[in-house]
């Protein structure tokens, strides 16, 4: 720890959340290791014990300098950090300012507040051309007059093996309408396409390789009888009982996303959420007039919607085949059906099964009966309801979490310690999970999409969900601003890839034994060590075990 000219600094891991009104609770973290192709992050906390200091310049000195990015960890308010009956594994349950957005440092530098800890987020992107071995990173703090204030040094060991490509299919639902509302642009205008492009790239950069694709306006988190802005990619013309479809805009979407690195497309749900009782909002041109032809007033069993799907789905399948997308597309029926919805969900599924039986049809749900009865062949159970699916060896199993997974299991809320976010990577590895889904990449509305919100001021969807559930990115003036929660989750994905690399060297059984060698009970989605040091040390052990198997 360095104390010079009233500026106090210390290195911390990426798993420490630094609050302005709380003393640091973790020991200094001054060294780590990474594989080639990995993105490694650590923090430097800072404060002044005297008067506030403005315009402090921060620079990195290292032979890795070109690979280093330094951002400030911003603070955002949370009125609703967690539910009243939360478990004990939270950092705090009180409203206040929480660390989350990662802001670029401007020419004006940073401000050190009197007796308030703040932190810098230092990221090293280790490309395959970096020289293996130990690299020191010196981060200097300088006053506006050029006076040296403090220096922190971090030692990063680069291991000469490349992290393998991500195998996990990972989606965080992309809300196209939220982009248009937040930036006040017309939907599918060129400005909107540019924003979509930027936000897709940020998603891909953080391990998201599947994107929610709005064939029609997704019927998600919408109040019954209400509607979200129209973001329909398929153009429709209705002539009598016949429909004509144009996939030009859908093709633009697919080409753009593919160019950015998206590998898979999940087509938006063909029936409404929480029961599959109705059709989504669908717009068509009829007699020269653009109007809504289906929606909340269209029951699933209505013959008109069945007729529409019987014309639309075969043409969509033809488009999929023409574009060679057969192995890249997934379909949804209805999000989060419960046991009460078994009959209605099955009726909806039966309508589309004839046309889509060759493709994966998957939905987030938690009742094993949907799989047991053969209604859903690709279930996505929540991580706190996954045990029956694991016990029955469901193949190609996915998992997800959302706001109600707040006891015992991993999640990403502001109030949760970051190890509770990152540990998901190890859990996904142990249980051979094929995919991970979350509903909120950029949901910047209140609950039920009643109105748009400023996510820098309102982080809980209008008191709908605990802060941190609804989005991972913030709408910056020039594009997306990432969150520390997004960066930490990506670290979990990198842990998963490192474990898969080690598995190729020593086998799955030995890797799991290594993970569990110092804990009393086996790892599960609910049972894991509740401390960041365990996770950091375990990853370092994995890295060095990989290094032992390098052949010269």
C-alpha angles and dihedrals in degrees: 000000000000126000114184132151091354093301114122119196138173137174117244135177123258088253096067117093110211115212120193094224100045135074115244110273101191131070120250115280111207108159141038144151137240141182126236111277092028130124110223123191137187134164138233115208118205142177141155124238092203132043122338114277121211134193096025110172118222122200135170123222116194142112082253091058096122090056096050126099122183121197134169120245106234128207125236130181126255121193092171109038098158145347120278093249097048121151124252097264098090130110093222139337099206126104116253144093117333129189113246126115118079108219126193114244111249128212088267090068125214136310123232111207124213110264092344119118115221128168145218121221111221117194126188115196102204106204123192092260096062113115111249119240137059119335124184119215115201115195112196128201115204132182121236088259091055096258114149110242106172145332130210122194125205123187117214122188114206114208114210098236126092122239107245121245117275113267097180115099105228129187132175108183112258113216107204094181092056090059092053093047095045095049095035096234131139115264111263092003114139089260089054092049089051091053092047088052093052095047093046090053092052089048092052091046087059099050101271107137101162125063133200104241117202106221081165129002103295111249092222130135091348123145111246108267093014129096143214124227113288112261098163114158096191118076114215134193119190120208112178106303094340129090129205120201134203119197097183095112092043089053091051089052093050094046093048094047092046091051089053093051105267109149102182137039123207109197116223120264117283093210135038125277125265101028112002091246099141145029121259120252107283125183126203140167113246123175088350094305123113109221145145113273101175136025143107091343090058112089116209092243094053111123093222093063092044088052090050093051091046088059099037103045097055090052091047090051090051089052090049091053094045090053092044092239098136094117095039105058134085131182136214131207104187133336122248103352115185132209089274089062100055095109098043092044092051091050090053092045091051091056093060100030094084091060101031103036091114092059133067112265110194139170140179108253140137107208112098090206091079089063097034091056092047093244093123118031094180106043123181106204122190115256091249092053100039099101098089090050091050092046090056094046095238104195123238091009122191130193138198142180135205137164098313095055093085103122124079097333135091119276141147108239120145090244095054123092111252094243086066087059098044098043090076089082093064091045093050088051098049094050097041093239112187100200145012126208134190127175100219124066094135110352101157098169133093117261111295089020094268096148143351119264137198102248091201088064104025114044100165103063093255093317089310102116134013112273112276098034102090103051146011099195134052126218105250121188091252098034140294123356111205125224130227086239089060091048092049093048088052088054087057090053089051090051088055092052093047090052090051089051091052091046089062087058105041106010133254097276093055093046092053090047089053091051093050101036095104102037128082099226132034119270115262134161088270101033120065137121111284099218135087095221090064092054095044093046092045092055090049090051089051091051094050092046087055090049091054090062097052110121116212 
